[in-house]
Amino acid sequence: MAVCDLCGTPAGTGSCSRTFLEVPRTFCCSGCMNVYAILVESGAVAAGQDLRTTEVYLQSLKLGLIAAPDEGRPPIPEDAEIREELYQINGMWCTSCGWLVEHALAREYGVVSADVLFTSDLLKIRYCPQYLPPGVIPDRVASLGYRALPFGAEGDRKGWQDMLLRLGIAFGMWMNVMLFSLVVYASFFEGIAEGARRAVPFILMGLALPAVTYSAWPIHRLAFYGLRQGRLRLEALISTGVLAAFAYSAAQAFLGGRHYYFDTACAIVTLMLTGKALERSAKERSARAIAMLHRLLPRKARIRVDGEERFVAIEALEPGMVFLVKAGERIPADGVVVAGASSVDESVITGESELRARGSGDPVVCGSLNASGVLEVLVTHASADSSLARIVESVEGALANRSPLERAVDRVSRLFIPVVLLISLGTLAGCLALHLGPTVAMLRAIAVLVIACPCALGIATPLATTAAVGAASRKGILIRDVGVLETFRKVDAVVLDKTGTMTEGVFKVRGAAMERLDLAAALESYSEHPLGHALVAYAREQGLAPQDAAGLEIRPGLGLAGRVGPHRVVVGNRRLMELEGTEPTPEMTAQASVWQAEGYTVVFGAVDGLPTGALAFGDAPRREAAALVAALKARGVRTILLSGDARSTTLHMGQRLGVDECLGEVPPADKAEAVRRLQAKGAVVAMVGDGVNDAPALAAADLGIALGSGADLAMHAAPIVLLGGGLLRINETFRLAERTVAIIRQNLFWAFVYNAAGITLAITGILNPILAAGAMVLSSLSVIGNSLRLGRG
């Protein structure tokens, strides 16, 4: 292969050849060509001189400006910009196509990763735009025989129409070939005119030619591209079978033979195209869920400028701006209602078609439908960061990812094709060795090629996982990583965060024995913790106005410290008091023990190093919490309640919920360690949480489940997000994962049974090529139908 005369990299198909001072040179790109021209014109390089011997070239190698050909290209810097894009790939026929695209792109300099999901024709690619212009990606895909379109663009209707046209021509030619073949079949039983006997085979050949060439062209083209890349693919098997049947029959026509298989060639093409049309329809149905979410994303927002209403693109909305939403319109961004009252349908997020009242101070989410009234909304998250945009991004990412089982099946499929080719050749040789005749040998070899196409095997796993992701999203369950669907069945311990997850997270002061409540409220007014909000609300009820505080010290999992006026104030749990050297009085300790035994959370206060008393806060369990614990225990899963509260408080709540074990006084920094200790004992752990403090534990667990009502950080740390916040959806997700894994196993079982039984029947001659093609279509249909059951339930 020609290499660039400047940098030494392979010139490739896009190389430039130019002559400078009558010396022919080859370059990999116009950039290298222009640099070389400058060097020649400036006299730094003599005309005709080998650039690789110059000092300029050697110094450039040392500086890393030019990659040494023998050492490969330099690695991409860690701080380089990485961009992620989604493309829709048209023209893929099997999972081997996806594998070929992945590996071809992975060899492109600048590509970090490339993943293809065959069931929805998605390509997710991460690349460095500094080294790889975006336009190179679709060009590289096109060189493999496919077409890459940016995801979200209009679908390739021409491609669908082209497939239907090819299928129609193949079917029409097949029917006509079958009709004229009756003349050939009749000649076996009674004599026919010699002219007819000689002419009919050529008529059959002419009728079959459009089906074998035009209709089957996508098959032949992809087979050729695969062979050019040094890969045996599904299309190679089909193309070989079709061309072998046609070539053998054509030779018989010219030699005056009596056996013709033009109908077999047409039938294989027709049934192959029928199977692919059905698969394509299933793919479009899988991708329709994403398209629906995209359509739910509003494109414009109504704002008021100088007393007049006008529309702007949602990209123009920024936090702090105010927009209007009238009845029947969708809310274009996440925000808080500042004026107006209405009922809002948030089913796009929660999965529940239920109208919810929204008024001043209430949050609203992007994509929700305003059912009545007019709302003025203050933007809190721009459209790109809205809840619905994150859902779309997560679903797209989940569909573009593949589970370990799917990758393993892909590897088996790639090995399967060369093995089948060897079996087919062995069948041909065996039949000839047994003197069964070349006709029987050829038909059996072709039948093996056709029946063994691993279409059903390739779509068995991804089609089921895609259907599961779509079904889950409609129920308000966001699956960010399809790989965790296989983890659910292994989970034997679930760690449940207490505050805000198993409880409502709405605290109220249930008991008070504290002096200088005003100073404690002044400090807690700067806190985002639910206990802080409850303390400030209680102080206001007592007629106390919070003062200003300074020097705030946040002690995660312990409390707060700071200055209010001339006083140093500390508010927190007993452990914080011990660290501050302030011991509660015996009376306070006794009262705290009583409150904790009743399940309350106790907070102590201190001013200038002296204890000032304690407060008891109560939090009610969520309505579904006990039912969730019972459902998990019925599955044989151990339940553990985890909290930073006192052990007695945690134990009291755990007894109310019926959990197996309680872990109290666990600070946020140690929650992940608590999960790891369970894993060290051999448990497969699922963690359920909703707060910022839960994010490390969610990431450390084998399976993280976040409540969508919680913090963004917790949602990003977990592969499963419950958008509606309903706890019983955890058990529903377990059921969905179990059904998905069961359907995947059924798909794989039937796919292997079809192939094993089909190959055996083809070798023995029971299955001819036409029946083999029909059986192959039926195997794909069985997998498609079985997988789509997930979408209905």
C-alpha positions in Angstrom: 0.0 0.0 0.0 1.2 3.5 -0.8 2.3 5.6 2.1 2.3 9.4 2.6 5.7 10.9 1.7 5.4 13.3 4.6 4.1 11.4 7.6 4.4 7.8 6.5 0.8 6.8 7.2 -1.1 4.6 4.7 -2.4 6.8 1.9 -5.7 5.1 1.6 -8.5 5.7 -0.9 -8.6 9.4 -0.3 -4.9 10.0 -1.1 -3.6 12.9 -3.1 -0.9 12.5 -5.8 0.9 15.7 -6.9 4.1 16.6 -8.7 6.4 19.1 -7.1 9.4 20.2 -9.3 8.7 17.2 -11.5 9.0 14.7 -8.6 5.9 12.6 -8.1 4.7 12.4 -4.5 1.8 10.7 -2.7 0.1 12.2 0.4 -2.5 10.8 2.8 -4.4 14.2 2.9 -4.3 17.7 1.5 -2.8 18.9 4.8 0.4 16.8 4.3 0.5 17.9 0.7 0.4 21.6 1.5 3.1 21.2 4.3 5.3 19.4 1.8 4.8 22.2 -0.8 5.8 24.8 1.8 8.9 22.9 2.7 10.0 22.6 -0.9 9.3 26.2 -1.8 11.1 27.5 1.3 14.2 25.4 0.5 14.0 23.4 3.7 13.8 20.2 1.6 15.6 19.8 -1.7 13.7 18.7 -4.8 13.7 14.9 -5.0 15.2 14.4 -1.6 13.7 11.7 0.6 12.0 13.6 3.4 12.6 10.8 6.0 16.3 11.5 5.9 16.0 15.2 6.7 16.6 16.8 10.0 13.1 18.3 9.9 11.5 14.9 9.7 13.7 13.4 12.5 13.0 16.3 14.9 9.3 16.1 14.1 9.3 12.4 15.1 11.0 13.3 18.4 8.4 15.9 19.1 5.6 13.6 18.3 4.4 15.8 15.5 4.6 12.9 13.1 3.8 9.3 13.9 6.4 6.8 13.2 5.1 4.2 10.7 6.5 1.3 12.5 5.3 2.4 15.9 1.7 3.3 15.0 0.0 6.5 15.8 0.4 8.2 19.2 -2.3 7.7 21.8 -5.1 10.2 22.1 -4.2 12.6 25.0 -6.3 12.0 28.2 -7.4 15.7 28.2 -8.6 15.6 24.6 -12.2 16.5 23.9 -14.4 13.4 23.5 -17.7 13.7 21.6 -20.5 11.1 21.5 -22.8 10.7 18.5 -25.7 8.4 17.6 -26.2 7.3 14.0 -28.9 5.2 12.3 -27.4 2.5 10.1 -29.3 1.4 7.1 -28.5 -1.8 5.2 -27.5 -4.2 8.0 -28.7 -7.7 7.6 -27.4 -9.5 10.6 -25.4 -9.0 13.8 -22.2 -9.8 11.8 -22.9 -6.5 10.0 -22.8 -4.7 13.3 -19.6 -6.4 14.3 -18.0 -5.4 11.0 -19.0 -1.8 11.4 -17.7 -1.7 15.0 -14.3 -3.2 14.2 -13.8 -1.0 11.1 -14.5 2.1 13.0 -12.4 1.0 16.0 -9.4 1.0 13.7 -10.0 4.7 12.7 -7.6 7.0 14.6 -9.5 9.2 16.9 -12.3 6.7 17.7 -12.5 5.8 21.4 -15.3 3.3 21.1 -18.0 2.1 18.7 -21.1 0.1 19.6 -23.8 -1.1 17.2 -27.2 -2.3 18.3 -28.5 -4.5 15.5 -32.1 -4.6 16.7 -32.6 -0.8 16.4 -29.9 -0.2 13.8 -28.2 2.3 16.2 -24.5 3.2 16.2 -23.1 4.9 19.3 -19.6 6.2 18.7 -17.3 8.1 21.0 -14.5 9.9 19.2 -12.1 12.8 19.4 -13.0 15.5 16.9 -9.5 16.9 17.0 -8.2 13.8 15.3 -11.3 12.5 13.5 -13.7 14.9 11.6 -17.3 13.8 12.1 -17.8 13.5 8.3 -15.3 10.6 8.2 -17.7 8.4 10.2 -20.5 8.1 7.7 -17.9 7.9 4.9 -16.2 4.9 6.6 -19.5 3.2 7.1 -20.4 3.8 3.5 -17.2 2.1 2.4 -18.5 -1.1 4.1 -21.7 -1.0 2.1 -24.0 0.6 4.6 -25.5 4.1 5.1 -25.1 6.1 8.4 -27.6 8.9 9.1 -27.5 11.1 12.2 -30.0 9.8 14.8 -33.2 11.8 14.9 -33.0 12.7 11.1 -35.9 11.6 8.9 -35.8 7.9 8.2 -34.6 6.4 5.0 -38.0 5.8 3.3 -36.3 5.2 0.0 -34.4 2.3 1.6 -37.7 0.8 2.7 -39.3 1.3 -0.6 -36.3 -0.2 -2.4 -36.6 -3.3 -0.2 -40.3 -3.7 -1.0 -39.6 -3.2 -4.7 -36.9 -5.9 -4.7 -39.2 -8.2 -2.7 -42.0 -7.7 -5.2 -39.9 -8.4 -8.2 -38.4 -11.5 -6.6 -41.8 -12.8 -5.6 -43.3 -12.1 -9.1 -40.4 -13.8 -10.9 -40.6 -16.8 -8.5 -44.3 -17.3 -9.3 -43.6 -17.1 -13.0 -40.6 -19.4 -12.8 -42.8 -21.9 -10.9 -45.5 -21.6 -13.6 -43.1 -22.2 -16.6 -41.4 -25.0 -14.6 -44.6 -27.0 -15.0 -43.5 -27.7 -18.6 -40.2 -29.1 -17.3 -42.0 -31.2 -14.7 -44.4 -32.5 -17.3 -41.5 -33.7 -19.5 -40.7 -36.3 -16.9 -44.0 -38.0 -17.5 -44.8 -37.5 -21.2 -43.0 -36.2 -24.3 -43.1 -32.5 -25.2 -42.0 -30.7 -28.3 -38.2 -30.5 -28.7 -38.4 -26.8 -29.3 -40.3 -26.3 -26.0 -37.9 -28.5 -24.2 -34.9 -26.5 -25.3 -36.5 -23.0 -25.0 -38.2 -23.3 -21.6 -34.9 -23.5 -19.6 -33.7 -20.2 -21.2 -37.1 -18.7 -20.4 -36.7 -19.8 -16.8 -33.2 -18.4 -16.7 -34.4 -15.0 -18.1 -37.2 -14.9 -15.5 -34.9 -15.8 -12.7 -32.1 -13.4 -13.7 -33.8 -10.2 -12.2 -34.4 -11.9 -8.9 -30.9 -13.3 -8.7 -29.2 -10.1 -9.7 -31.4 -7.0 -8.9 -33.5 -8.4 -6.0 -30.5 -10.2 -4.5 -28.1 -7.4 -5.1 -28.0 -6.2 -1.4 -27.1 -9.8 -0.4 -24.3 -10.0 -3.0 -23.0 -6.5 -2.3 -22.7 -7.1 1.4 -21.1 -10.5 0.8 -18.5 -8.9 -1.4 -17.8 -6.1 1.1 -17.3 -8.7 3.8 -14.9 -10.8 1.7 -13.0 -7.6 0.8 -12.6 -7.0 4.5 -11.5 -10.6 5.0 -14.7 -11.6 6.8 -17.2 -14.4 6.2 -20.7 -13.1 6.8 -24.3 -14.3 6.7 -24.7 -12.8 3.2 -21.8 -14.9 2.0 -23.8 -18.1 2.8 -27.0 -16.9 1.1 -25.1 -15.4 -1.9 -23.2 -18.7 -2.4 -26.4 -20.7 -2.3 -28.3 -18.5 -4.7 -25.5 -18.2 -7.2 -24.7 -21.9 -7.0 -28.3 -22.9 -7.8 -28.5 -20.4 -10.6 -25.1 -21.2 -12.1 -25.8 -25.0 -12.0 -29.2 -24.5 -13.7 -27.7 -22.2 -16.3 -25.0 -24.7 -17.1 -27.7 -27.4 -17.4 -29.7 -25.2 -19.8 -26.7 -24.8 -22.2 -25.7 -28.4 -21.9 -29.3 -29.7 -22.5 -29.7 -31.2 -19.1 -33.0 -32.1 -17.4 -32.7 -30.7 -13.9 -33.1 -27.0 -13.2 -33.3 -25.1 -9.9 -34.1 -21.6 -11.0 -37.2 -21.8 -8.8 -34.9 -22.6 -5.9 -32.7 -19.6 -6.5 -35.8 -17.3 -6.7 -37.4 -18.8 -3.6 -34.3 -18.3 -1.5 -34.1 -14.6 -2.5 -37.8 -14.1 -1.9 -37.9 -15.7 1.5 -34.7 -14.0 2.6 -36.1 -10.6 1.6 -39.4 -11.5 3.4 -37.5 -12.3 6.6 -35.5 -9.1 6.4 -38.6 -7.0 5.8 -40.2 -8.6 8.9 -37.1 -8.0 10.9 -36.9 -4.4 9.7 -40.5 -3.8 10.8 -39.6 -5.2 14.3 -36.6 -2.9 14.5 -38.7 0.2 13.6 -41.2 -0.8 16.3 -38.3 -1.0 18.8 -37.0 2.4 17.8 -40.5 4.0 17.7 -40.4 4.4 21.5 -37.4 6.7 21.2 -39.0 8.6 18.3 -42.1 9.1 20.5 -40.0 10.6 23.3 -38.3 12.9 20.7 -41.7 14.0 19.5 -42.7 14.8 23.1 -39.8 17.2 23.5 -41.3 20.6 22.8 -39.6 22.7 20.1 -40.7 26.2 21.1 -41.5 28.1 24.3 -44.0 31.0 24.8 -42.5 34.0 26.5 -43.7 37.5 27.2 -41.6 40.5 26.0 -42.7 44.1 26.6 -46.2 42.8 27.3 -46.5 40.8 24.1 -46.3 37.0 23.7 -44.0 35.4 21.3 -42.4 32.1 20.6 -38.7 31.2 20.9 -36.7 28.0 20.3 -36.4 26.0 23.5 -32.6 26.2 23.1 -33.0 29.9 24.0 -34.4 29.1 27.5 -32.0 29.5 30.3 -32.4 29.1 34.1 -34.0 32.2 35.5 -36.2 32.9 32.5 -40.0 32.8 32.7 -42.2 31.2 30.1 -46.0 30.7 29.7 -47.9 27.5 29.1 -51.5 27.5 28.0 -54.0 24.7 28.2 -53.2 21.9 25.8 -49.5 22.8 25.5 -46.6 20.8 26.7 -44.2 22.3 29.2 -40.9 23.1 27.4 -38.4 22.9 30.3 -38.2 21.9 34.0 -39.2 24.8 36.3 -41.2 26.1 39.2 -44.7 27.7 38.8 -44.5 31.4 39.8 -48.1 32.3 38.8 -51.3 30.5 37.8 -52.9 27.2 38.7 -53.7 24.2 36.6 -53.8 20.4 36.3 -50.8 18.7 34.7 -50.4 15.3 33.1 -46.9 14.0 33.9 -47.4 10.5 32.4 -44.4 11.1 30.2 -42.2 11.0 33.3 -44.2 8.9 35.8 -45.9 6.4 33.4 -49.2 7.1 35.2 -51.9 9.0 33.3 -53.1 11.0 36.3 -53.8 14.8 36.5 -51.9 16.5 39.3 -52.7 20.0 40.6 -49.9 22.5 40.2 -49.9 26.0 41.5 -47.4 28.7 42.7 -44.3 27.1 44.1 -44.9 23.7 42.7 -42.3 22.1 40.4 -43.2 21.0 36.8 -41.2 18.9 34.4 -40.4 19.1 30.7 -42.8 17.3 28.4 -45.7 17.3 30.8 -49.1 18.3 29.3 -50.9 21.4 30.8 -54.5 20.3 30.9 -56.2 23.5 32.0 -55.4 27.1 33.0 -52.4 29.2 32.3 -49.0 28.8 34.1 -46.1 31.1 34.4 -43.0 29.0 35.0 -39.5 29.9 36.1 -36.9 27.8 34.3 -34.7 25.7 36.7 -33.1 23.5 34.0 -32.5 24.3 30.4 -34.1 22.0 27.7 -30.9 20.1 27.2 -30.7 19.3 31.0 -34.4 18.7 31.5 -35.8 15.5 32.9 -37.3 14.4 29.6 -34.0 15.2 27.7 -32.1 13.0 30.3 -34.7 10.2 29.8 -34.2 10.3 26.0 -30.5 10.4 26.4 -30.6 7.5 28.8 -32.9 5.3 26.7 -30.8 6.0 23.6 -27.7 5.0 25.6 -29.3 1.8 26.9 -30.4 0.7 23.4 -26.9 1.4 22.1 -25.3 -0.7 24.8 -25.1 -4.4 24.8 -25.2 -6.9 27.6 -22.4 -9.5 28.2 -24.8 -12.3 27.1 -25.4 -10.5 23.8 -21.7 -10.0 23.1 -21.1 -13.7 23.8 -23.9 -14.7 21.4 -22.4 -12.4 18.8 -19.0 -14.2 19.1 -20.8 -17.5 18.7 -22.6 -16.2 15.6 -19.3 -15.1 14.0 -17.7 -18.5 14.6 -20.9 -20.2 13.3 -20.6 -18.9 9.8 -17.3 -20.5 8.8 -18.3 -23.7 10.6 -21.5 -23.9 8.5 -19.5 -23.3 5.3 -17.2 -26.2 6.2 -20.3 -28.4 6.9 -21.8 -27.4 3.6 -18.5 -28.3 1.7 -18.3 -31.5 3.8 -21.9 -32.4 2.8 -21.1 -31.8 -0.9 -18.0 -33.9 -0.7 -19.7 -36.7 1.3 -22.6 -37.0 -1.2 -20.2 -37.2 -4.1 -18.2 -39.8 -2.3 -21.3 -41.9 -1.7 -22.1 -41.6 -5.4 -25.4 -39.8 -4.8 -24.9 -37.6 -7.9 -23.9 -34.0 -8.3 -27.5 -32.7 -8.3 -28.3 -34.3 -4.9 -24.9 -33.2 -3.5 -25.5 -29.6 -4.6 -29.0 -29.3 -3.3 -28.1 -30.7 0.1 -25.1 -28.3 0.3 -27.2 -25.3 -0.6 -29.9 -26.4 2.0 -27.2 -26.5 4.7 -26.1 -22.9 3.8 -29.6 -21.6 3.8 -31.0 -23.3 6.9 -28.0 -22.4 9.1 -28.1 -18.6 8.6 -27.9 -17.4 12.2 -30.5 -14.6 11.9 -32.7 -15.9 14.8 -29.6 -16.5 16.9 -28.3 -12.9 16.3 -31.6 -11.2 17.2 -32.6 -13.5 20.1 -30.9 -11.3 22.8 -31.0 -7.7 21.6 -34.6 -7.8 20.4 -35.7 -9.0 23.9 -33.7 -6.4 25.7 -34.8 -3.6 23.4 -38.5 -4.6 24.0 -37.8 -4.7 27.8 -36.3 -1.1 27.8 -39.3 0.2 25.8 -41.8 -1.6 28.1 -40.0 -0.3 31.2 -39.9 3.3 30.0 -43.7 3.3 29.5 -44.1 2.3 33.1 -41.9 5.0 34.4 -38.8 2.7 34.9 -35.7 4.1 33.3 -33.1 1.4 32.4 -29.8 3.1 31.7 -27.8 -0.1 31.2 -29.4 -3.2 29.7 -26.6 -5.4 31.2 -28.2 -5.1 34.7 -31.2 -7.0 33.5 -29.1 -10.2 33.9 -28.0 -9.0 37.4 -31.5 -8.9 38.9 -31.8 -12.7 39.0 -28.5 -13.0 41.0 -29.5 -10.4 43.6 -29.8 -11.9 47.1 -29.6 -8.8 49.3 -31.3 -5.4 48.9 -30.0 -2.5 50.9 -32.7 0.1 51.5 -31.8 3.7 52.5 -34.2 4.9 55.2 -34.7 8.6 55.0 -36.4 9.8 51.9 -36.4 6.3 50.3 -38.3 4.0 52.7 -39.8 7.1 54.5 -41.5 10.1 53.1 -38.6 12.4 54.0 -41.0 14.9 55.5 -39.9 15.5 59.1 -41.8 17.3 61.8 -40.7 18.2 65.3 -42.4 15.7 67.6 -40.7 16.7 70.9 -38.7 19.7 72.0 -36.5 20.4 75.0 -34.1 23.1 73.6 -33.1 26.5 74.8 -31.9 29.2 72.3 -34.0 27.6 69.5 -33.5 30.9 67.5 -29.8 30.3 67.3 -30.2 26.7 66.1 -32.8 27.8 63.5 -30.4 30.5 62.3 -27.8 27.9 61.5 -30.2 25.4 60.0 -31.7 28.0 57.7 -28.6 27.5 55.5 -29.0 23.7 55.4 -30.6 21.6 52.6 -31.2 18.7 54.9 -34.9 17.7 55.6 -34.2 18.0 59.4 -33.0 21.6 58.9 -36.2 22.5 57.0 -38.3 21.0 59.8 -36.4 22.8 62.5 -36.7 26.2 60.7 -40.5 25.6 60.2 -40.9 24.8 63.8 -39.1 27.9 64.9 -41.3 30.0 62.7 -44.4 28.4 64.3 -43.0 29.5 67.6 -42.7 33.1 66.3 -38.9 33.1 66.0 -37.4 34.7 63.0 -34.1 33.2 61.8 -31.0 35.4 62.1 -27.9 35.6 59.9 -25.1 33.1 60.4 -21.5 33.1 59.3 -18.5 30.7 59.1 -20.8 27.8 58.3 -19.2 24.3 58.7 -21.1 21.4 57.1 -20.3 18.0 58.7 -21.7 15.3 56.4 -23.7 12.8 58.4 -23.2 14.7 61.6 -24.7 18.2 61.5 -23.7 21.9 61.3 -21.5 24.4 63.1 -21.0 28.1 62.7 -21.4 31.5 64.3 -24.6 33.5 64.9 -23.6 36.9 66.2 -21.0 36.4 68.9 -21.9 32.8 69.6 -20.5 29.6 68.2 -23.5 27.3 67.6 -23.4 23.5 66.9 -26.5 21.5 65.9 -26.2 17.8 65.1 -26.2 14.2 66.4 -24.5 12.9 69.5 -21.4 12.0 67.7 -20.9 15.6 66.6 -21.3 16.7 70.2 -18.6 14.3 71.3 -16.3 15.6 68.6 -17.0 19.2 69.7 -16.3 18.2 73.4 -19.8 19.0 74.4 -21.6 16.2 76.4 -25.4 16.4 76.7 -26.7 16.4 80.2 -28.0 13.2 81.8 -31.5 14.5 81.5 -31.1 15.2 77.8 -29.5 11.8 77.3 -32.5 10.1 79.1 -35.0 12.0 77.1 -33.2 11.2 73.8 -33.2 7.5 74.6 -37.0 7.6 75.1 -37.5 9.5 71.8 -35.2 7.1 69.9 -37.0 4.1 71.3 -40.2 5.6 69.8 -38.4 5.7 66.4 -37.7 9.5 66.4 -34.5 11.1 65.1 -32.8 13.2 67.8 -30.8 16.4 67.2 -28.8 18.1 70.0 -27.8 21.7 70.3 -24.9 23.5 71.9 -24.0 27.2 72.2 -20.4 28.3 73.1 -19.6 24.8 74.2 -22.5 24.4 76.5 -25.4 21.9 75.7 -28.8 23.7 75.1 -31.1 20.8 74.7 -32.5 18.4 72.1 -35.3 18.0 69.5 -37.1 14.9 68.3 -38.1 14.6 64.6 -40.5 12.1 63.3 -40.8 10.8 59.7 -43.5 8.4 58.4 -42.7 5.4 56.3 -43.9 5.5 52.7 -47.2 3.9 52.0 -45.7 1.1 49.8 -42.6 0.5 52.0 -43.9 -2.5 54.0 -45.4 -4.1 50.9 -42.1 -3.8 49.0 -40.2 -5.5 51.9 -42.7 -8.3 51.9 -42.5 -8.8 48.2 -38.7 -8.9 48.3 -38.7 -11.4 51.1 -41.2 -13.5 49.2 -38.5 -13.7 46.4 -36.0 -14.9 49.0 -34.1 -11.7 49.0 -32.6 -10.4 52.3 -33.6 -6.8 53.1 -31.3 -4.4 55.0 -32.3 -1.0 56.2 -29.5 1.5 56.2 -29.4 4.9 57.9 -27.2 7.5 59.5 -29.8 7.8 62.4 -29.2 6.2 65.7 -29.4 2.4 65.9 -32.5 2.4 68.1 -34.3 4.8 65.7 -33.3 2.7 62.7 -34.3 -0.5 64.5 -37.7 0.9 65.4 -38.4 1.8 61.7 -37.0 -1.6 60.5 -39.4 -3.4 62.8 -42.3 -1.4 61.4 -41.3 -2.3 57.9 -40.4 -5.9 58.6 -36.8 -5.9 57.3 -34.3 -8.6 58.1 -31.5 -6.4 59.3 -30.9 -2.8 60.4 -27.7 -0.8 60.1 -27.8 2.4 62.0 -25.3 5.2 62.6 -23.7 4.7 59.2 -22.3 8.1 58.0 -22.6 8.9 54.2 -18.9 8.2 53.6 -19.4 4.7 55.0 -22.5 3.7 53.1 -20.5 2.4 50.1 -18.2 0.5 52.5 -21.3 -1.2 54.1 -22.3 -2.4 50.6 -18.8 -3.7 50.0 -18.8 -5.6 53.3 -21.9 -7.4 52.2 -20.3 -8.2 48.8 -17.2 -9.5 50.6 -19.5 -12.1 52.3 -20.5 -13.3 48.8 -23.8 -11.4 48.5 -25.0 -9.9 45.2 -26.2 -6.5 46.5 -28.8 -4.1 45.1 -28.9 -0.6 46.7 -32.0 1.6 46.7 -31.5 5.3 47.5 -32.5 8.8 46.5 -30.0 11.3 47.9 -26.6 12.8 47.1 -25.2 10.8 50.1 -26.4 7.6 48.4 -24.5 8.0 45.2 -21.3 6.3 46.2 -23.3 3.3 47.6 -25.4 3.1 44.4 -22.3 3.0 42.3 -20.6 0.4 44.6 -23.5 -2.0 44.5 -23.9 -4.7 41.9 -27.3 -3.1 41.1 -28.1 0.5 41.9 -31.8 1.7 41.9 -32.5 5.4 42.4 -35.8 7.1 43.0 -36.5 9.7 40.3 -37.8 12.1 43.0 -34.3 12.2 44.5 -31.1 14.0 43.7 -29.6 14.2 40.2 -26.3 12.7 41.4 -28.1 9.6 42.8 -29.9 9.2 39.5 -26.7 9.4 37.4 -25.0 6.9 39.7 -27.7 4.2 39.3 -28.4 2.1 36.2 -32.1 1.8 37.2 -34.2 5.0 37.9 -37.8 4.9 39.1 -39.2 8.1 37.6 -42.4 8.1 39.5 -40.8 7.3 42.8 -43.2 4.5 43.6 -41.4 1.8 45.6 -43.5 -1.1 44.3 -42.0 -0.5 40.9 -38.8 -2.1 42.3 -40.6 -5.4 42.5 -42.1 -4.7 39.1 -38.6 -4.2 37.7 -37.5 -7.5 39.2 -40.5 -9.2 37.4 -39.6 -7.5 34.1 -36.0 -8.5 34.4 -36.9 -12.1 35.1 -39.3 -12.2 32.1 -36.7 -10.7 29.9 -34.0 -13.2 30.9 -36.5 -16.1 30.5 -37.5 -14.9 27.0 -33.9 -14.5 26.0 -33.2 -18.1 27.1 -36.3 -19.3 25.2 -35.1 -17.4 22.1 -31.6 -18.8 22.2 -33.0 -22.3 22.9 -35.3 -22.3 19.8 -32.7 -20.6 17.6 -30.1 -23.3 18.4 -32.8 -26.1 18.0 -33.8 -24.7 14.6 -30.2 -24.6 13.4 -29.2 -28.0 14.8 -32.3 -29.8 13.6 -32.3 -27.9 10.3 -28.7 -28.7 9.5 -29.3 -32.4 10.2 -32.4 -32.5 8.0 -30.6 -30.6 5.3 -27.6 -33.0 5.3 -29.9 -36.0 5.1 -31.8 -34.5 2.2 -35.2 -34.3 4.0 -35.1 -30.5 3.8 -34.6 -29.0 0.3 -33.4 -25.4 -0.2 -36.9 -23.9 -0.5 -38.1 -25.5 2.7 -34.9 -24.5 4.4 -35.4 -20.8 3.4 -39.0 -21.1 4.7 -37.8 -22.6 8.0 -35.3 -19.9 8.4 -38.0 -17.2 8.1 -40.2 -19.1 10.6 -37.3 -19.3 13.1 -36.8 -15.5 12.9 -40.6 -14.9 13.2 -40.7 -17.1 16.4 -38.0 -15.0 18.0 -39.6 -11.7 17.0 -43.0 -12.8 18.2 -41.7 -14.1 21.5 -39.6 -10.9 22.2 -42.5 -8.6 21.4 -44.5 -10.2 24.2 -42.4 -8.1 26.6 -43.7 -4.9 24.9 -47.3 -6.0 25.6 -46.7 -6.6 29.3 
